[in-house]
């Protein structure tokens, strides 16, 4: 029953329809339930509440929501969905109360919405909350004098500020006498009654004060690969220990291979631990706080080496975020190949290699330049001198009438030409990199000795001892060794009158020796030393060797230098 501001009494009865009594005019109107069903499709047989809001009368039952519009003098059924007014479907639960001067707050089992009625063709519905799947169903609600909504589910009482969206949840740990809640009621004094299977609680909403005391946070465990890190005694899996319990530790140093670790924490709350909400952040990795509800651990994997700071904060049971933030500094050490000293050494090594490569290329360029100069010098000294002599003998050949002298000139020109061809062959051979091996040098010396000595009936004994024939030689070294041997063999043929020559090449761990000896005449004193011997000495010095000559019984020439 409702008495509105126009002094009209609105009464519904079971199957009796709707009765309206005008107190001022003493008039009574009765609308039977059958007639309402037939004409309008509505029924007031199971009406639970009647409210007046913004000049209109609202009727609520478990099955429908009806508004009587006094301006249009008609009944309007409110749909459960947004949009135009349409018939409602049957609902197992429906509660409503005026929330403001123009809004009606509507609770169903699964959702909460506000409804603003303007006229039969304009109804605005706003969804405020939709129940999360598997969450408790809404059961009943009231609105207190501060316009705060209180509603209950099976096991929770919730204070809800629709304006800010803040919620405060109360449960058995807050003093509610049972965990199975039925309904909630607001009396005329502003008290709220909450009925349960074991009795009821009542309280004045203004006297319920929120707890604003923050809770202390402590770290309870530190794990690597989901295994608690021991204190002082090393673990075989992680090879890591903590110097003290994590709650007493301010800094943790990890190796780069500790790629997965977790931190457990808790707030010092003993009455309502399930209401504590946590948020954490790893400075250096997380951009913002990560809110994880009641979960009290954080896990991280594959972090880059560096310095990090782990922070965690918590609410108290009333949802108040305190100022306390627990901090743990974490250092992940890089592998040695990412350390500054290793990178510095690597850079230094690469620079050294690059510099050595530069020096090598420079040395090779200098070798090529020296070889070019050597070739130019040989061409000038030997080829140029021989060509000058050929030119001179050619001139004499044209002016001398003596046939015998002319024949001698021609023979000399022939010999000089052959000498030039031989010298050119030696120069080409010395600069050909295909002939840079010790084996190629040995073959060249042996071929020259055979070609030179065989026509003169001089026996040749050629011996090689411990010589690596695959060893590559510097072109200048190769040329000087060959020319020393060539000069020595030429001297044997020209001056020694020998019948036997022995050429030996011997290599040891610290020296390389060339020895050429014959059974010829030798010479008595240094007066016989000519340009050939001086050239051999000069070439021996050019390759870092020592030149020695013995001439007691025949001639023995020895050139010795460090091993090749």
C-alpha positions in Angstrom: 0.0 0.0 0.0 1.2 3.6 -0.8 -0.2 7.0 0.0 1.1 9.5 -2.6 1.5 13.2 -2.4 -1.9 13.7 -4.1 -3.6 11.9 -1.1 -4.3 8.8 -3.2 -4.1 5.4 -1.6 -2.8 2.7 -3.9 -3.5 -0.9 -2.7 -2.8 -4.2 -4.4 -4.1 -7.6 -3.1 -3.6 -11.2 -4.2 -5.9 -11.7 -7.2 -7.8 -8.6 -6.2 -6.2 -6.3 -8.7 -5.5 -2.7 -7.9 -7.7 -0.4 -5.7 -7.3 3.4 -5.7 -8.9 5.6 -3.0 -9.1 9.4 -3.2 -9.1 10.6 0.4 -10.0 14.2 -0.5 -12.9 13.2 -2.8 -13.9 10.0 -0.9 -13.9 8.1 -4.2 -12.9 4.5 -4.7 -11.7 2.8 -7.9 -11.1 -0.9 -8.3 -9.3 -2.4 -11.3 -9.7 -6.2 -11.2 -6.7 -8.4 -12.0 -8.6 -10.1 -14.9 -9.5 -6.8 -16.6 -5.9 -5.6 -16.3 -4.6 -8.8 -17.8 -7.1 -8.7 -20.6 -6.7 -5.1 -21.5 -3.0 -4.3 -20.6 -1.3 -7.6 -20.1 -0.3 -6.7 -16.5 -1.1 -8.2 -13.1 -0.7 -6.9 -9.6 -1.4 -10.3 -8.0 2.2 -10.6 -6.7 3.2 -7.0 -6.2 5.9 -6.6 -3.6 6.6 -2.9 -3.4 4.9 0.4 -4.5 6.9 3.6 -4.8 6.2 7.2 -5.9 9.0 8.8 -7.9 8.9 12.0 -9.9 5.1 12.1 -9.7 4.6 8.6 -11.1 3.7 5.4 -9.3 6.0 2.4 -9.6 4.8 -1.2 -9.0 7.3 -4.0 -8.6 6.7 -7.8 -8.5 8.9 -10.8 -9.1 7.7 -10.9 -12.7 7.4 -7.3 -13.9 7.9 -3.6 -13.4 5.0 -1.3 -14.1 4.8 2.5 -14.0 1.5 4.5 -13.8 2.1 7.7 -15.6 -0.2 10.3 -14.1 0.3 12.8 -16.9 -0.8 10.3 -19.6 -3.1 8.5 -17.2 -1.9 5.1 -18.3 0.1 2.0 -17.2 3.5 1.4 -18.8 5.5 -1.9 -18.5 9.3 -1.4 -18.2 11.5 -3.7 -20.1 14.6 -5.2 -18.6 16.7 -4.2 -21.6 17.7 -0.8 -23.0 15.6 0.9 -25.6 11.8 1.5 -26.0 9.3 0.3 -23.5 8.3 -3.4 -24.1 6.9 -6.3 -22.1 9.2 -7.9 -19.6 10.1 -11.5 -19.3 9.6 -13.5 -16.1 12.4 -12.9 -13.5 13.1 -15.0 -10.5 14.3 -12.0 -8.5 13.7 -8.3 -8.9 14.2 -5.5 -6.3 14.0 -1.7 -6.7 14.2 1.5 -4.7 14.3 5.2 -5.5 18.0 6.3 -5.8 17.5 9.9 -6.6 14.6 12.3 -7.3 14.4 11.0 -10.9 16.2 7.6 -10.9 15.1 4.2 -9.8 17.7 1.6 -8.8 16.9 -1.9 -10.0 18.6 -5.1 -8.8 18.1 -8.5 -10.5 20.1 -11.7 -9.9 22.7 -10.9 -12.5 22.8 -7.1 -12.9 22.3 -3.6 -11.4 20.9 -0.7 -13.4 19.3 2.7 -13.0 16.1 3.6 -14.8 14.9 7.2 -15.6 11.3 7.5 -16.8 10.3 10.5 -18.9 7.2 9.4 -20.8 5.7 6.1 -22.2 8.0 6.3 -25.2 11.2 7.5 -23.4 12.8 5.4 -20.8 16.6 5.5 -20.2 18.3 2.5 -18.6 22.0 2.6 -17.5 23.8 -0.7 -16.7 25.9 -0.1 -13.5 27.2 -3.6 -12.9 26.9 -7.0 -14.4 27.6 -10.0 -12.3 30.8 -11.9 -13.1 30.4 -15.5 -14.1 30.7 -17.9 -11.1 30.4 -14.9 -8.6 27.7 -14.9 -5.9 24.1 -13.9 -7.0 22.7 -10.6 -5.7 20.1 -11.2 -3.0 18.8 -7.9 -1.6 19.8 -4.3 -1.1 18.9 -1.0 0.7 20.0 2.6 0.3 21.0 4.4 3.5 20.6 8.1 4.4 23.9 8.9 2.8 22.8 7.5 -0.5 25.2 4.5 -0.1 24.0 1.2 -1.5 24.2 -1.9 0.8 23.6 -5.2 -0.8 24.3 -8.8 0.1 25.1 -12.0 -1.6 25.1 -15.4 0.1 28.3 -14.8 2.1 29.1 -11.1 1.8 27.7 -7.7 2.7 28.9 -4.9 0.4 28.8 -1.2 0.9 28.8 0.5 -2.5 29.2 4.1 -3.5 27.7 4.3 -7.0 29.2 7.8 -7.6 32.8 6.8 -7.0 32.5 3.0 -7.6 34.2 2.3 -4.3 33.2 -0.9 -2.5 33.8 -2.2 1.0 33.2 -5.9 1.6 32.2 -7.3 5.0 32.3 -10.9 5.9 32.3 -13.2 9.0 35.8 -11.9 9.9 34.2 -8.4 10.4 31.7 -9.6 12.9 28.8 -10.9 10.8 27.4 -13.8 12.8 27.1 -16.3 10.0 28.4 -16.9 6.5 25.0 -17.7 5.0 23.2 -14.3 4.5 19.5 -14.0 3.5 18.2 -10.4 3.2 18.9 -6.8 4.3 16.4 -4.2 5.7 16.6 -0.5 6.5 14.3 0.8 9.3 13.0 4.4 9.8 15.8 5.2 12.2 18.4 4.4 9.5 19.5 1.1 11.1 20.3 -1.8 8.8 19.3 -5.3 9.7 20.9 -8.3 8.1 19.3 -11.6 8.6 21.2 -14.9 8.5 20.4 -18.6 9.3 21.9 -18.0 12.8 20.1 -14.8 13.7 20.6 -11.2 12.6 23.0 -8.3 12.8 22.0 -4.7 13.1 24.0 -1.5 12.9 23.9 2.2 12.1 25.8 2.8 8.8 27.3 6.0 10.1 28.9 4.2 13.0 30.8 1.8 10.6 34.3 3.4 10.3 36.8 2.3 7.7 40.2 1.0 8.9 42.9 3.4 7.6 45.8 1.7 9.4 48.3 0.2 6.9 49.7 -3.2 7.4 53.4 -4.1 7.6 54.6 -6.2 4.7 57.3 -8.9 5.0 59.0 -11.1 2.4 58.4 -14.8 3.3 60.3 -16.7 0.6 62.6 -16.4 -2.4 62.6 -19.2 -5.0 64.7 -20.1 -8.0 63.1 -22.5 -10.4 60.2 -22.9 -8.0 62.5 -24.1 -5.2 63.1 -22.2 -2.0 66.7 -20.9 -1.8 68.4 -22.3 1.3 70.2 -20.2 3.8 74.0 -20.6 3.8 73.9 -24.2 2.5 74.2 -24.3 -1.3 71.5 -26.0 -3.3 72.7 -28.5 -6.0 70.1 -27.2 -8.5 70.8 -23.5 -8.3 74.3 -23.4 -6.6 73.0 -20.4 -4.7 72.5 -19.5 -1.1 71.1 -16.6 0.9 73.2 -15.1 3.7 70.1 -14.7 5.8 66.3 -15.2 5.5 64.8 -13.1 2.7 62.8 -11.1 5.3 66.2 -9.9 6.7 67.8 -9.4 3.4 68.0 -6.0 1.5 70.0 -7.1 -1.5 70.1 -10.3 -3.6 72.8 -10.9 -6.2 71.9 -13.5 -8.9 73.9 -15.0 -11.7 72.8 -14.6 -15.3 71.7 -18.3 -15.5 69.1 -17.8 -12.7 66.6 -17.1 -15.4 63.4 -17.8 -13.3 62.8 -16.6 -9.8 59.9 -15.7 -7.6 59.3 -13.7 -4.4 56.7 -14.4 -1.8 55.3 -11.8 0.6 52.5 -11.2 3.0 50.9 -8.4 5.0 50.8 -8.7 8.8 47.0 -9.2 9.0 45.6 -12.0 11.2 41.8 -11.5 11.1 40.9 -11.0 7.5 43.9 -12.2 5.4 41.6 -13.0 2.5 40.7 -9.3 2.1 44.2 -8.1 1.6 45.0 -6.9 -1.9 48.5 -6.7 -3.3 50.3 -4.8 -6.0 54.0 -5.0 -7.0 56.4 -3.5 -9.4 60.0 -4.3 -10.5 61.7 -1.0 -11.2 63.8 -1.5 -14.3 61.3 -3.8 -15.9 57.7 -3.1 -15.0 56.3 0.2 -16.2 53.5 0.4 -13.6 52.1 -1.3 -10.6 50.7 -4.8 -11.2 47.6 -5.4 -9.2 47.2 -9.2 -8.4 44.3 -9.3 -5.9 45.0 -11.6 -3.0 47.9 -13.4 -4.7 51.0 -13.0 -2.6 53.9 -13.9 -4.9 55.5 -12.4 -8.0 57.5 -14.4 -10.7 60.0 -13.1 -13.3 61.9 -14.9 -16.0 64.6 -14.1 -18.5 65.5 -10.7 -17.2 68.5 -8.9 -18.7 71.5 -8.4 -16.5 71.3 -5.2 -14.5 70.1 -3.5 -11.3 66.4 -3.9 -10.3 64.3 -2.9 -7.3 61.3 -5.0 -6.3 58.5 -3.1 -4.5 55.3 -4.5 -3.1 52.4 -2.7 -1.3 49.1 -4.0 0.2 45.7 -2.8 1.3 44.3 -3.4 4.7 41.0 -5.4 5.0 39.0 -2.2 4.3 40.8 -1.7 1.0 43.0 1.2 2.2 46.3 1.4 0.4 48.8 2.3 3.0 52.1 4.3 2.6 54.2 1.3 3.4 56.2 -0.2 0.5 58.5 -3.1 1.0 61.7 -3.0 -1.1 64.2 -5.6 -2.2 67.2 -4.8 -4.4 68.1 -7.4 -7.0 71.2 -7.5 -9.1 71.6 -9.9 -12.0 75.2 -10.3 -12.9 76.1 -10.6 -16.6 78.0 -13.5 -18.0 81.7 -12.8 -18.3 81.4 -12.1 -22.0 79.1 -9.2 -21.3 81.3 -7.6 -18.6 83.1 -4.4 -19.2 86.5 -5.8 -18.8 85.8 -8.6 -21.3 84.3 -6.2 -23.8 87.3 -3.9 -23.3 89.8 -6.7 -23.8 87.8 -7.9 -26.9 87.9 -4.4 -28.3 91.6 -4.2 -27.6 92.2 -7.6 -29.1 90.2 -6.7 -32.3 92.1 -3.4 -32.5 95.4 -5.3 -32.1 94.4 -7.8 -34.8 93.4 -5.0 -37.1 96.6 -3.1 -36.4 98.6 -6.3 -36.9 96.7 -6.9 -40.2 97.6 -3.3 -41.2 101.3 -3.9 -40.3 101.2 -7.1 -42.2 99.7 -5.5 -45.3 102.3 -2.7 -44.9 105.1 -5.2 -44.6 103.8 -7.0 -47.7 103.7 -3.7 -49.6 107.2 -3.0 -48.5 108.3 -6.4 -49.5 106.8 -5.9 -53.0 108.4 -2.5 -53.1 111.8 -3.9 -52.1 111.4 -6.7 -54.6 110.6 -4.1 -57.3 113.7 -2.1 -56.3 115.8 -5.3 -56.3 114.5 -6.3 -59.8 115.2 -2.8 -61.1 118.7 -2.9 -59.5 119.5 -6.3 -61.0 118.2 -5.2 -64.4 120.3 -2.1 -64.2 123.4 -3.7 -62.9 123.5 -7.0 -64.6 121.3 -6.7 -67.7 122.3 -3.1 -68.3 126.0 -3.8 -68.0 125.8 -6.8 -70.3 123.7 -4.9 -72.9 126.3 -2.0 -72.8 129.1 -4.5 -73.4 127.1 -6.1 -76.3 126.7 -2.6 -77.8 130.4 -1.9 -77.5 131.4 -5.2 -79.1 128.9 -4.5 -81.9 130.6 -1.2 -82.6 134.0 -2.9 -82.6 132.7 -5.6 -84.9 131.8 -3.0 -87.5 135.1 -1.1 -87.4 137.8 -3.8 -86.8 138.9 -5.4 -90.2 140.7 -8.3 -88.5 138.6 -11.4 -89.0 140.0 -13.2 -86.0 139.1 -10.3 -83.7 135.7 -10.0 -85.2 135.1 -13.7 -84.5 136.1 -13.2 -80.9 133.7 -10.3 -80.7 130.9 -12.4 -81.9 131.7 -15.2 -79.4 131.7 -12.6 -76.6 128.3 -11.2 -77.8 127.0 -14.7 -77.8 128.1 -15.4 -74.3 126.8 -12.1 -73.0 123.4 -12.8 -74.6 123.2 -16.2 -73.0 124.2 -14.6 -69.7 121.3 -12.0 -70.1 118.8 -14.8 -70.9 120.0 -16.7 -67.8 119.8 -13.6 -65.6 116.3 -12.8 -66.9 115.2 -16.4 -66.2 116.5 -16.1 -62.6 114.6 -12.8 -62.1 111.3 -14.2 -63.4 111.7 -17.4 -61.4 112.4 -15.4 -58.2 109.3 -13.3 -58.4 106.9 -16.2 -59.4 104.9 -17.1 -56.2 104.5 -20.6 -57.5 108.2 -21.1 -56.8 108.1 -19.8 -53.2 108.5 -23.2 -51.5 111.7 -24.7 -50.2 111.1 -27.6 -52.6 111.0 -25.4 -55.6 114.3 -23.7 -54.5 116.0 -27.1 -54.1 114.9 -28.2 -57.6 116.2 -25.0 -59.1 119.6 -25.3 -57.4 119.9 -28.9 -58.4 118.8 -28.3 -62.0 121.3 -25.5 -62.4 124.2 -27.5 -60.8 123.4 -30.5 -63.1 123.3 -28.4 -66.3 126.5 -26.6 -65.3 128.7 -29.5 -64.1 127.6 -32.4 -66.3 129.1 -30.9 -69.5 132.3 -30.4 -67.7 132.5 -34.0 -66.4 132.3 -32.8 -62.8 130.5 -35.3 -60.5 127.7 -33.8 -58.3 126.7 -35.1 -54.9 123.5 -33.3 -53.7 122.3 -33.9 -50.1 119.3 -32.7 -48.2 118.9 -33.2 -44.4 115.7 -32.5 -42.3 114.6 -29.8 -44.7 110.8 -29.0 -44.9 110.3 -28.7 -48.6 106.7 -27.4 -48.2 108.0 -24.4 -46.3 107.2 -21.1 -48.0 110.1 -18.6 -48.4 110.3 -14.9 -48.8 111.1 -14.0 -52.4 114.2 -12.1 -51.5 115.5 -14.9 -49.2 114.8 -17.4 -51.9 116.6 -15.3 -54.6 119.7 -14.7 -52.4 120.1 -18.3 -51.5 119.8 -19.3 -55.1 122.3 -16.7 -56.4 124.8 -17.6 -53.7 124.7 -21.2 -54.8 124.9 -20.2 -58.5 127.9 -17.9 -57.9 129.7 -20.6 -55.9 129.1 -23.3 -58.6 130.2 -20.9 -61.4 133.5 -20.3 -59.5 134.0 -24.0 -59.3 133.7 -24.4 -63.1 135.8 -21.3 -63.9 138.7 -21.6 -61.4 138.8 -24.8 -59.3 139.6 -27.4 -62.0 137.6 -29.8 -59.7 136.3 -33.2 -60.6 133.8 -33.5 -57.7 131.3 -31.1 -56.1 129.1 -31.7 -53.1 126.1 -29.5 -52.3 124.3 -30.0 -49.0 121.3 -28.3 -47.3 120.8 -29.0 -43.6 118.1 -27.9 -41.2 118.1 -28.2 -37.5 115.8 -26.8 -34.7 117.8 -23.6 -34.6 119.8 -23.2 -37.8 119.8 -23.7 -41.6 123.1 -24.4 -43.3 124.2 -24.5 -47.0 127.6 -26.0 -47.8 129.2 -26.2 -51.3 132.6 -27.9 -51.4 134.9 -29.2 -54.2 138.2 -31.1 -54.6 139.8 -28.4 -56.8 142.9 -26.2 -56.5 141.5 -23.7 -54.0 143.6 -20.5 -53.6 146.6 -19.5 -51.6 145.6 -16.1 -50.1 143.0 -13.3 -50.1 144.5 -11.8 -53.2 142.5 -14.2 -55.2 139.2 -12.9 -53.7 137.2 -11.3 -56.4 133.7 -9.8 -57.0 132.0 -13.2 -56.8 133.1 -13.9 -53.2 132.3 -10.4 -52.2 128.8 -10.7 -53.7 128.2 -14.0 -51.9 129.2 -12.3 -48.6 126.9 -9.4 -49.3 124.0 -11.7 -50.1 124.6 -13.8 -47.0 124.5 -10.7 -44.8 121.3 -9.6 -46.6 119.5 -12.8 -45.4 120.9 -12.6 -41.8 123.5 -15.4 -42.4 127.2 -15.9 -41.8 129.5 -16.5 -44.7 132.6 -18.7 -44.3 135.1 -20.0 -46.9 137.9 -22.5 -46.5 140.5 -23.2 -49.2 143.0 -25.6 -47.7 142.1 -28.7 -49.7 139.8 -27.6 -52.4 137.3 -24.9 -51.5 134.4 -25.2 -48.9 131.8 -22.4 -48.7 129.4 -22.4 -45.8 126.4 -20.1 -45.3 124.6 -20.5 -41.9 121.6 -18.6 -40.6 118.8 -19.2 -38.1 116.3 -21.9 -39.0 113.8 -21.3 -41.8 
